[in-house]
Amino acid sequence: MTNIQILKRLYKSYTKKYLKKILISVFFTILLAGSTSSVAYLLDPAIKQLFIEEKKTLILIIPALIILAFALKGLSLYLAKVIMISVAADVTKDIQVDIFSSIIKADTKLVDKKHSGSFIANIINDVGMITNLVSTVILNIFKDSLTLIGLLSVMFYQNWKLSLLAIIMIPIASIAAKSLGKRIGKVTIKQMDSAAVLSSYLIEIFKNHKITKIFQKEIYENKRASKYIDSLKENSRKISVIFVRASPIMEFLTGIMIAVLIYFSAKLISKNELEISNFFSFLAAMMLAYQPVRSLATINMAIQQGLNGAKRVLPIIDDIPEIQDRENSKELDVKIGEINFENVNFEYNKSETQILNSINLKMAGQKMTALVGPSGAGKSTILNLIPRFYDSNTGDIKIDNQSIYESKIYSLRKNISLVSQDTTLFDDTIFNNIAYADLDASKEEVEEASKFSFSDEFIEKLPKKYDTLIGENGLRLSGGEKQRLSIARAILKKSPIILLDEATSSLDAETENKIQQAITYLTKGRTSIVIAHRLSTVLNADKIYVIDNGKVVGEGKHDELLISSKLYKNFYEKQIQK
């Protein structure tokens, strides 16, 4: 995407809707330009009539007009900025909402690949630069351009020869600023990357705080943090230096401009081609023009930052998920919930090893099917394919003889609940975490789900009970308590298909027994697909598939597999008979 295309896109998607506000701001910039120009213009009659011609009748009028001009200038600038601040806030919100919406809709594959710290950097740092581009830069372009036009008009009115000389010298500053703008664009990209790395690292530190302490790696992590912070600091410093570098360049060029103009003004005055009052008015206009000239000359730097931010953010917003409803897709009608895998093959990327090889599975409706096998065999991948977190490369998956790929994704996932080893909870109340499955659920329904998941046992002991805030990802709860809340949420959803991924992993015997009872209630009369390292949890499954290296290497009930599957028998002997 070219810079022009980016600017068009930003205007169409984020600026156009606030055009009325921007135009009002432009109106105030016109008043600002007019009042600034009038200040310079009034110096000519003020000097001529008050000091040279000594007209006492104007001794109050002209100063009052100058005060009025300054007051109008200040008020216009204030109102223009306030309006654009409002536009900036709206644009920031719109872009951040679009990023968040894109992340929510994104394929699981994309979210898995990109670290959360990068998304945070996109939402905060990059959006800030874009907002500056579409608000502050727009305001400054209008404000400074109109002010400069007004002041140049005053200068030409006073003396066209000096004005031409001043205009000739202005492009010199622009050339210098353009060079600095290119440099700042390159450094900005590095700064964005540094910010993303630091954000990612901070998230890891929060998640792994206990590990850091138990392995006594505080000093090591401090060094790592210092490294990332130094990188961000250095890139931020470079950007600031480039911005600051513009100041002495502009000051030097302005000094040269003023010196040259004073020299030629003296020549014109000596030839009676310029009056003293004209000179002071011209000089005032030129001095007032210094700020807008400087601003316009350096604005390229802010533009480059905004464009680089947009180059990172817009691809995220514009990303079209690969997994979406196909043409003429239908509502999934689940009656029994039988799930069939037909010659399913899967690999995450074409260059990577195939995860599933011609998988054929028949999972009976309203029954429990278990998947067992070593780590990395492909069990979790099978589970992830059912709700279309990923799509198979070839083959088909059917529910009640309906292809999931020909069904609407919303209706597919509406019929599925998931309970996994890595329980996902929100920094919210216990009630809201359970009710996440059904936001319209009553208090009685939530409490009933808690009862059948045995969550009520610990909830009732809490001071605020269901109104207890559990912290980030259930920080204040034990592993078993979090798992019970996850099961309660699945119970509340009342979906006909249940996916359980290592739901009882890493729990003590007593907690496991409680959760197993909760799972029994959850899965009763529902199609249940269970992954478990602990065979004790699936001994009574209606059917067990043994998965190894992405293939089905055994199937049957527990007793049958003890005879027919050496791999299953080894699992059993290691776990049950040890």
C-alpha positions as CSV (number, residue, x, y, z in Angstrom):
1,M,0.0,0.0,0.0
2,T,1.5,3.4,-1.1
3,N,1.5,6.4,1.1
4,I,-1.3,8.0,-1.0
5,Q,-3.4,4.9,-0.7
6,I,-2.9,4.9,3.1
7,L,-4.0,8.5,3.3
8,K,-7.1,7.9,1.2
9,R,-7.9,4.9,3.3
10,L,-7.5,6.9,6.6
11,Y,-9.7,9.6,5.2
12,K,-12.5,7.3,3.9
13,S,-12.6,5.1,7.0
14,Y,-11.8,7.4,9.9
15,T,-11.7,11.1,9.0
16,K,-14.6,11.6,6.5
17,K,-17.3,11.0,9.2
18,Y,-15.9,13.9,11.2
19,L,-15.6,16.2,8.2
20,K,-18.1,18.7,9.7
21,K,-16.1,19.1,12.9
22,I,-12.9,19.4,10.9
23,L,-14.4,22.1,8.7
24,I,-15.6,24.1,11.8
25,S,-12.0,23.8,13.0
26,V,-10.8,25.1,9.7
27,F,-13.1,28.0,10.0
28,F,-11.5,28.9,13.3
29,T,-8.0,28.6,11.7
30,I,-9.2,31.1,9.1
31,L,-10.1,33.5,11.9
32,L,-6.7,32.7,13.5
33,A,-4.9,33.5,10.2
34,G,-6.8,36.7,9.8
35,S,-6.2,37.9,13.3
36,T,-2.5,37.0,13.1
37,S,-2.2,38.9,9.8
38,S,-4.1,41.9,11.2
39,V,-1.6,42.2,14.1
40,A,1.3,42.6,11.6
41,Y,-0.8,44.9,9.4
42,L,-1.8,47.2,12.3
43,L,1.8,47.9,13.1
44,D,2.1,50.1,10.0
45,P,-0.6,52.6,10.8
46,A,0.3,52.4,14.5
47,I,3.9,53.5,13.9
48,K,3.0,55.9,11.1
49,Q,0.0,57.7,12.8
50,L,1.0,57.5,16.4
51,F,4.8,58.0,16.3
52,I,5.5,59.7,13.0
53,E,2.3,61.8,12.4
54,E,1.4,61.8,16.1
55,K,-2.4,61.6,15.6
56,K,-3.6,61.5,19.2
57,T,-7.1,60.6,18.3
58,L,-6.0,57.0,17.4
59,I,-3.9,56.5,20.6
60,L,-6.5,54.3,22.1
61,I,-8.2,52.8,19.0
62,I,-5.2,51.2,17.4
63,P,-3.8,49.5,20.6
64,A,-7.4,48.3,21.3
65,L,-7.6,46.8,17.8
66,I,-4.2,45.1,18.4
67,I,-5.5,43.7,21.7
68,L,-8.7,42.5,20.0
69,A,-6.7,40.8,17.2
70,F,-4.6,39.0,19.8
71,A,-7.7,38.0,21.8
72,L,-9.3,36.7,18.6
73,K,-6.1,34.8,17.7
74,G,-6.0,33.1,21.1
75,L,-9.7,32.2,21.1
76,S,-9.6,30.9,17.6
77,L,-6.6,28.7,18.3
78,Y,-8.2,27.4,21.4
79,L,-11.5,26.4,19.7
80,A,-9.7,24.9,16.7
81,K,-7.6,22.7,19.0
82,V,-10.5,21.7,21.2
83,I,-12.5,20.5,18.2
84,M,-9.5,18.6,16.8
85,I,-8.8,17.0,20.2
86,S,-12.4,15.7,20.1
87,V,-11.8,14.4,16.5
88,A,-8.5,12.8,17.7
89,A,-10.3,11.0,20.5
90,D,-13.0,9.7,18.2
91,V,-10.6,8.6,15.6
92,T,-8.5,6.8,18.2
93,K,-11.6,5.0,19.5
94,D,-12.6,4.0,16.0
95,I,-9.2,2.6,15.0
96,Q,-8.8,0.7,18.4
97,V,-12.3,-0.7,18.1
98,D,-11.5,-1.9,14.5
99,I,-8.3,-3.5,15.7
100,F,-10.0,-5.2,18.6
101,S,-12.8,-6.4,16.3
102,S,-10.3,-7.8,13.8
103,I,-8.5,-9.6,16.6
104,I,-11.7,-11.2,17.8
105,K,-12.7,-12.3,14.3
106,A,-9.1,-13.4,13.4
107,D,-8.2,-17.0,12.7
108,T,-6.8,-18.8,15.7
109,K,-3.7,-19.4,13.5
110,L,-3.0,-15.7,13.3
111,V,-3.5,-15.1,17.0
112,D,-1.3,-18.1,17.9
113,K,1.5,-16.8,15.6
114,K,1.5,-13.1,16.8
115,H,2.4,-12.3,20.4
116,S,-0.1,-10.4,22.4
117,G,2.5,-7.7,23.1
118,S,2.5,-6.9,19.4
119,F,-1.2,-6.3,19.4
120,I,-0.8,-4.1,22.5
121,A,1.8,-2.0,20.7
122,N,-0.5,-1.7,17.7
123,I,-3.4,-0.6,19.8
124,I,-1.4,2.0,21.9
125,N,1.7,3.2,20.1
126,D,0.8,2.8,16.5
127,V,-2.7,4.2,16.9
128,G,-1.3,7.2,18.7
129,M,0.9,8.0,15.7
130,I,-2.0,7.6,13.2
131,T,-4.3,9.8,15.3
132,N,-1.6,12.5,15.4
133,L,-1.5,12.2,11.6
134,V,-5.3,12.5,11.0
135,S,-5.9,15.2,13.6
136,T,-2.9,17.3,14.8
137,V,-1.2,17.2,11.4
138,I,-4.5,18.2,9.6
139,L,-5.0,21.1,12.0
140,N,-1.4,22.3,11.7
141,I,-1.5,22.1,7.9
142,F,-4.6,24.3,7.7
143,K,-3.6,26.6,10.6
144,D,0.0,27.2,9.4
145,S,-0.8,27.3,5.7
146,L,-3.6,29.9,6.1
147,T,-1.6,31.9,8.6
148,L,1.3,31.9,6.2
149,I,-0.9,33.0,3.3
150,G,-2.3,35.8,5.4
151,L,1.1,37.0,6.5
152,L,2.6,36.8,3.0
153,S,-0.3,39.0,1.8
154,V,0.7,41.6,4.4
155,M,4.3,41.3,3.4
156,F,3.5,41.8,-0.3
157,Y,1.3,44.7,0.6
158,Q,4.2,46.4,2.3
159,N,6.9,45.5,-0.2
160,W,6.8,43.0,-3.0
161,K,10.5,42.9,-3.6
162,L,11.3,41.9,0.0
163,S,8.4,39.4,-0.1
164,L,9.8,37.6,-3.2
165,L,13.2,37.4,-1.5
166,A,11.5,35.8,1.6
167,I,9.6,33.3,-0.5
168,I,12.8,32.2,-2.3
169,M,14.4,31.4,1.0
170,I,11.5,29.3,2.4
171,P,12.1,26.1,0.3
172,I,15.6,25.8,1.8
173,A,14.0,24.9,5.1
174,S,11.6,22.5,3.5
175,I,14.5,20.6,1.8
176,A,16.3,20.2,5.2
177,A,13.1,19.0,6.9
178,K,12.3,16.5,4.2
179,S,15.7,14.8,4.7
180,L,15.0,14.6,8.5
181,G,11.5,13.2,7.8
182,K,13.0,10.2,5.9
183,R,15.3,9.5,8.7
184,I,12.6,9.7,11.4
185,G,10.5,7.3,9.3
186,K,13.2,4.5,9.5
187,V,13.8,5.1,13.2
188,T,10.1,5.0,14.0
189,I,9.7,1.5,12.6
190,K,12.5,0.3,14.9
191,Q,10.9,2.1,17.9
192,M,7.5,0.4,17.1
193,D,9.3,-3.0,17.1
194,S,11.1,-2.3,20.3
195,A,7.8,-1.3,22.0
196,A,6.2,-4.5,20.8
197,V,9.0,-6.6,22.2
198,L,8.9,-4.8,25.6
199,S,5.1,-5.3,25.8
200,S,5.4,-9.0,25.1
201,Y,8.1,-9.3,27.7
202,L,6.1,-7.5,30.3
203,I,3.2,-9.9,29.7
204,E,5.5,-12.9,30.2
205,I,6.8,-11.4,33.4
206,F,3.3,-11.1,34.8
207,K,2.4,-14.6,33.8
208,N,5.6,-16.2,35.0
209,H,6.2,-14.1,38.2
210,K,6.3,-17.1,40.5
211,I,8.6,-19.0,38.3
212,T,11.0,-16.1,38.3
213,K,11.1,-16.0,42.0
214,I,11.4,-19.8,42.7
215,F,14.3,-20.1,40.3
216,Q,15.8,-16.9,41.7
217,K,16.1,-15.2,38.3
218,E,15.4,-11.6,39.4
219,I,18.8,-10.4,38.4
220,Y,18.7,-12.2,35.1
221,E,15.2,-10.8,34.3
222,N,16.4,-7.3,35.4
223,K,19.1,-7.5,32.8
224,R,16.7,-8.7,30.1
225,A,14.3,-5.9,31.0
226,S,17.2,-3.4,30.8
227,K,18.1,-4.7,27.4
228,Y,14.6,-4.2,26.0
229,I,14.1,-0.9,27.7
230,D,17.5,0.3,26.5
231,S,16.5,-0.6,22.9
232,L,13.3,1.3,23.2
233,K,15.1,4.2,24.9
234,E,17.7,4.4,22.2
235,N,15.2,4.5,19.4
236,S,13.0,7.0,21.2
237,R,16.1,9.1,21.8
238,K,17.0,9.0,18.1
239,I,13.5,10.2,17.2
240,S,13.7,13.0,19.8
241,V,17.2,14.0,18.6
242,I,16.0,14.2,15.0
243,F,13.1,16.4,16.1
244,V,15.4,18.6,18.2
245,R,17.9,18.7,15.3
246,A,15.3,20.5,13.2
247,S,15.2,23.4,15.7
248,P,18.8,24.7,15.3
249,I,18.6,24.1,11.5
250,M,15.4,26.2,11.4
251,E,16.8,28.8,13.8
252,F,20.0,29.1,11.6
253,L,18.0,29.4,8.4
254,T,15.7,32.0,10.0
255,G,18.6,34.0,11.2
256,I,20.1,34.1,7.7
257,M,16.7,35.1,6.3
258,I,16.2,38.0,8.7
259,A,19.8,39.2,8.2
260,V,19.4,39.2,4.4
261,L,16.1,40.9,4.6
262,I,17.3,43.6,7.0
263,Y,20.3,44.2,4.7
264,F,18.0,44.7,1.7
265,S,15.5,46.7,3.7
266,A,18.2,49.1,4.6
267,K,19.0,49.5,0.9
268,L,15.4,50.1,0.0
269,I,14.9,52.6,2.8
270,S,18.0,54.5,1.7
271,K,16.5,54.7,-1.8
272,N,13.1,55.9,-0.4
273,E,11.5,52.7,-1.8
274,L,10.5,51.6,1.7
275,E,9.2,53.5,4.7
276,I,10.2,52.8,8.3
277,S,6.6,51.9,9.3
278,N,6.3,49.6,6.3
279,F,9.5,47.9,7.3
280,F,8.4,47.2,10.9
281,S,5.0,45.9,9.7
282,F,6.9,43.7,7.1
283,L,9.3,42.5,9.8
284,A,6.5,41.7,12.2
285,A,4.7,39.7,9.5
286,M,7.9,37.8,8.7
287,M,8.6,37.1,12.3
288,L,5.1,35.8,12.9
289,A,5.5,33.7,9.7
290,Y,8.5,32.0,11.3
291,Q,6.4,29.7,13.4
292,P,4.1,28.4,10.6
293,V,7.1,28.0,8.3
294,R,8.9,26.0,10.9
295,S,5.9,23.9,11.7
296,L,5.2,23.2,8.0
297,A,8.8,22.3,7.4
298,T,8.9,19.8,10.2
299,I,5.4,18.3,9.7
300,N,6.8,15.7,7.3
301,M,8.3,14.0,10.3
302,A,4.9,13.5,12.0
303,I,3.5,12.4,8.7
304,Q,6.2,9.7,8.3
305,Q,5.5,8.5,11.8
306,G,1.7,8.3,11.2
307,L,2.2,6.5,7.9
308,N,4.5,3.9,9.4
309,G,2.0,3.3,12.2
310,A,-0.8,2.9,9.6
311,K,1.4,0.4,7.7
312,R,1.4,-1.8,10.8
313,V,-2.2,-1.3,11.9
314,L,-4.2,-1.4,8.6
315,P,-3.1,-4.9,7.6
316,I,-4.4,-6.2,10.9
317,I,-7.8,-4.4,10.4
318,D,-8.0,-5.5,6.8
319,D,-7.1,-9.1,7.5
320,I,-9.8,-11.4,6.1
321,P,-10.1,-14.6,8.1
322,E,-9.6,-17.7,6.1
323,I,-12.1,-19.5,8.2
324,Q,-15.5,-18.1,7.5
325,D,-18.9,-19.1,6.2
326,R,-18.9,-20.6,2.7
327,E,-21.4,-19.6,0.1
328,N,-24.9,-21.0,0.6
329,S,-23.9,-22.4,4.1
330,K,-26.8,-23.6,6.2
331,E,-27.8,-23.6,9.9
332,L,-26.4,-26.7,11.6
333,D,-29.3,-28.8,12.9
334,V,-27.9,-31.1,15.7
335,K,-30.3,-33.8,16.8
336,I,-28.1,-36.7,18.0
337,G,-24.7,-35.1,17.6
338,E,-22.8,-37.9,15.8
339,I,-19.4,-36.7,14.6
340,N,-17.6,-38.3,11.7
341,F,-14.0,-37.6,10.4
342,E,-13.6,-38.7,6.8
343,N,-10.1,-39.0,5.5
344,V,-9.0,-35.8,7.3
345,N,-5.5,-34.5,6.8
346,F,-4.1,-31.4,8.5
347,E,-0.9,-29.4,8.6
348,Y,-0.5,-25.9,10.1
349,N,1.7,-24.7,7.2
350,K,2.5,-26.4,3.9
351,S,6.2,-26.4,4.7
352,E,5.6,-28.1,8.1
353,T,5.1,-31.8,9.0
354,Q,1.7,-33.2,8.6
355,I,-0.1,-33.4,11.9
356,L,-3.0,-35.6,10.9
357,N,-2.8,-38.3,8.2
358,S,-6.1,-39.7,6.7
359,I,-7.9,-39.7,10.0
360,N,-11.2,-41.6,10.1
361,L,-13.3,-41.3,13.3
362,K,-16.9,-42.2,14.1
363,M,-18.0,-40.5,17.4
364,A,-21.4,-41.7,18.4
365,G,-24.0,-39.1,19.3
366,Q,-24.9,-38.7,22.9
367,K,-22.0,-41.0,23.9
368,M,-18.5,-40.4,25.2
369,T,-15.5,-40.9,22.9
370,A,-12.0,-40.7,24.3
371,L,-8.8,-39.9,22.5
372,V,-5.6,-41.2,24.1
373,G,-2.0,-41.2,22.9
374,P,1.4,-39.6,23.5
375,S,1.9,-35.9,23.5
376,G,2.1,-34.4,20.1
377,A,0.1,-37.3,18.6
378,G,-2.6,-35.0,17.2
379,K,-5.4,-35.3,19.8
380,S,-5.8,-31.6,20.5
381,T,-5.7,-30.9,16.8
382,I,-8.7,-33.2,16.3
383,L,-10.6,-31.3,18.9
384,N,-9.6,-27.9,17.4
385,L,-10.9,-29.0,14.0
386,I,-14.5,-29.7,15.2
387,P,-15.4,-26.0,16.1
388,R,-13.3,-24.9,13.1
389,F,-10.6,-23.2,15.1
390,Y,-8.6,-24.6,12.2
391,D,-9.8,-26.1,8.9
392,S,-8.5,-29.4,7.6
393,N,-6.5,-29.4,4.4
394,T,-8.4,-32.3,2.9
395,G,-11.2,-34.5,4.0
396,D,-14.5,-33.7,5.7
397,I,-16.0,-33.5,9.2
398,K,-19.7,-34.2,9.6
399,I,-22.1,-33.7,12.4
400,D,-25.3,-35.6,12.0
401,N,-24.3,-36.1,8.4
402,Q,-24.0,-32.4,7.8
403,S,-20.6,-31.1,6.7
404,I,-19.3,-28.5,9.2
405,Y,-17.7,-26.7,6.2
406,E,-21.2,-26.2,4.7
407,S,-22.7,-25.0,8.0
408,K,-22.7,-21.5,9.4
409,I,-19.9,-21.1,11.8
410,Y,-22.1,-19.4,14.4
411,S,-24.6,-22.2,14.4
412,L,-21.7,-24.8,14.6
413,R,-20.1,-23.2,17.7
414,K,-23.4,-22.6,19.3
415,N,-23.8,-26.3,19.6
416,I,-20.3,-26.9,21.2
417,S,-18.9,-26.3,24.6
418,L,-15.2,-26.5,25.5
419,V,-13.5,-27.3,28.8
420,S,-9.7,-27.4,28.5
421,Q,-6.7,-27.9,30.7
422,D,-5.7,-24.2,30.4
423,T,-8.8,-22.7,31.9
424,T,-9.7,-19.3,30.5
425,L,-11.3,-16.9,33.0
426,F,-11.7,-13.2,32.9
427,D,-10.8,-10.5,35.4
428,D,-14.4,-10.2,36.6
429,T,-16.8,-11.6,39.1
430,I,-17.5,-15.3,39.5
431,F,-21.1,-14.7,38.4
432,N,-20.0,-13.0,35.2
433,N,-17.5,-15.7,34.4
434,I,-20.1,-18.4,34.6
435,A,-22.7,-16.3,32.9
436,Y,-20.3,-15.7,30.0
437,A,-22.0,-18.8,28.4
438,D,-25.4,-17.1,28.5
439,L,-25.4,-13.3,29.3
440,D,-29.2,-13.5,29.8
441,A,-29.0,-16.2,32.4
442,S,-30.8,-15.7,35.6
443,K,-29.2,-15.9,39.1
444,E,-31.0,-19.2,39.7
445,E,-29.6,-20.7,36.4
446,V,-26.0,-19.6,37.3
447,E,-26.4,-21.0,40.8
448,E,-27.8,-24.3,39.4
449,A,-24.8,-24.6,37.1
450,S,-22.5,-24.0,40.0
451,K,-24.2,-26.6,42.1
452,F,-23.8,-29.3,39.5
453,S,-20.1,-28.4,38.9
454,F,-19.5,-28.4,42.7
455,S,-18.4,-24.8,42.4
456,D,-20.9,-23.7,45.0
457,E,-18.8,-25.5,47.6
458,F,-16.0,-22.8,47.5
459,I,-18.1,-19.9,46.2
460,E,-20.3,-19.9,49.3
461,K,-17.2,-19.7,51.5
462,L,-16.1,-16.4,49.8
463,P,-17.0,-13.1,51.5
464,K,-18.7,-11.7,48.4
465,K,-19.7,-15.1,47.1
466,Y,-20.8,-14.7,43.4
467,D,-19.7,-11.1,43.4
468,T,-16.1,-12.0,44.2
469,L,-13.5,-10.6,41.7
470,I,-11.2,-13.5,40.7
471,G,-8.3,-11.5,39.3
472,E,-6.6,-11.9,36.0
473,N,-7.3,-15.4,34.6
474,G,-8.6,-16.5,38.0
475,L,-5.4,-15.6,39.9
476,R,-7.1,-15.8,43.3
477,L,-8.4,-19.3,42.7
478,S,-6.8,-22.8,42.8
479,G,-6.5,-24.9,39.7
480,G,-9.4,-27.1,40.7
481,E,-11.6,-24.1,41.5
482,K,-10.9,-22.6,38.1
483,Q,-11.7,-25.9,36.4
484,R,-15.0,-26.2,38.2
485,L,-16.0,-22.7,37.1
486,S,-15.1,-23.7,33.5
487,I,-17.4,-26.7,33.8
488,A,-20.2,-24.6,35.3
489,R,-19.9,-22.3,32.3
490,A,-20.2,-25.3,29.9
491,I,-23.2,-26.6,31.9
492,L,-24.9,-23.3,31.6
493,K,-24.5,-23.3,27.8
494,K,-26.4,-26.6,27.5
495,S,-24.8,-27.5,24.2
496,P,-25.3,-31.0,22.7
497,I,-21.6,-31.4,22.0
498,I,-18.9,-31.2,24.7
499,L,-15.1,-31.1,24.1
500,L,-12.9,-31.8,27.0
501,D,-9.1,-31.4,26.6
502,E,-7.1,-32.7,29.6
503,A,-9.8,-31.4,31.9
504,T,-8.6,-33.3,34.9
505,S,-4.9,-32.9,34.3
506,S,-2.6,-31.9,37.2
507,L,-5.2,-32.2,39.9
508,D,-5.0,-34.0,43.3
509,A,-7.1,-37.1,43.7
510,E,-9.9,-35.5,45.8
511,T,-10.3,-32.5,43.4
512,E,-10.1,-34.8,40.4
513,N,-12.9,-36.9,41.9
514,K,-15.1,-33.8,42.3
515,I,-14.4,-32.6,38.8
516,Q,-15.0,-36.1,37.4
517,Q,-18.5,-36.1,39.0
518,A,-19.1,-32.6,37.5
519,I,-18.0,-33.9,34.1
520,T,-20.3,-36.9,34.4
521,Y,-23.2,-34.5,34.9
522,L,-22.0,-32.2,32.1
523,T,-21.6,-35.1,29.5
524,K,-24.7,-37.1,30.4
525,G,-26.8,-37.5,27.3
526,R,-24.4,-35.3,25.2
527,T,-21.8,-36.1,22.6
528,S,-18.6,-35.9,24.5
529,I,-15.1,-36.0,23.0
530,V,-12.5,-36.4,25.8
531,I,-8.7,-36.1,25.7
532,A,-7.0,-37.5,28.8
533,H,-3.6,-38.5,29.8
534,R,-5.1,-40.2,32.9
535,L,-6.8,-43.3,31.6
536,S,-8.8,-43.6,34.9
537,T,-11.0,-40.8,33.6
538,V,-12.0,-42.6,30.3
539,L,-12.1,-46.2,31.3
540,N,-15.9,-46.2,30.9
541,A,-15.9,-44.3,27.6
542,D,-18.2,-45.8,25.0
543,K,-15.3,-45.8,22.5
544,I,-11.6,-45.0,22.8
545,Y,-9.4,-44.1,19.9
546,V,-5.6,-44.5,20.2
547,I,-3.8,-41.8,18.3
548,D,-0.1,-41.9,17.4
549,N,1.9,-39.7,14.9
550,G,-1.3,-38.3,13.5
551,K,-2.9,-41.7,12.8
552,V,-5.5,-44.0,14.4
553,V,-3.6,-47.0,15.6
554,G,-6.3,-48.5,17.8
555,E,-10.0,-48.3,18.6
556,G,-12.5,-50.0,20.8
557,K,-13.5,-50.2,24.5
558,H,-11.1,-50.4,27.3
559,D,-11.0,-54.1,27.6
560,E,-10.7,-54.6,23.9
561,L,-7.8,-52.2,23.6
562,L,-5.9,-54.0,26.4
563,I,-5.8,-56.9,24.1
564,S,-5.5,-55.3,20.6
565,S,-3.3,-52.2,21.3
566,K,0.2,-52.5,22.7
567,L,0.5,-48.7,23.0
568,Y,-2.7,-48.5,25.0
569,K,-1.8,-51.4,27.2
570,N,1.6,-49.7,28.0
571,F,-0.3,-46.5,29.0
572,Y,-2.6,-48.5,31.2
573,E,0.2,-50.5,32.9
574,K,2.2,-47.4,33.6
575,Q,-0.7,-45.4,35.1
576,I,-3.1,-48.0,36.7
577,Q,-0.9,-50.8,37.8
578,K,2.1,-48.9,39.0
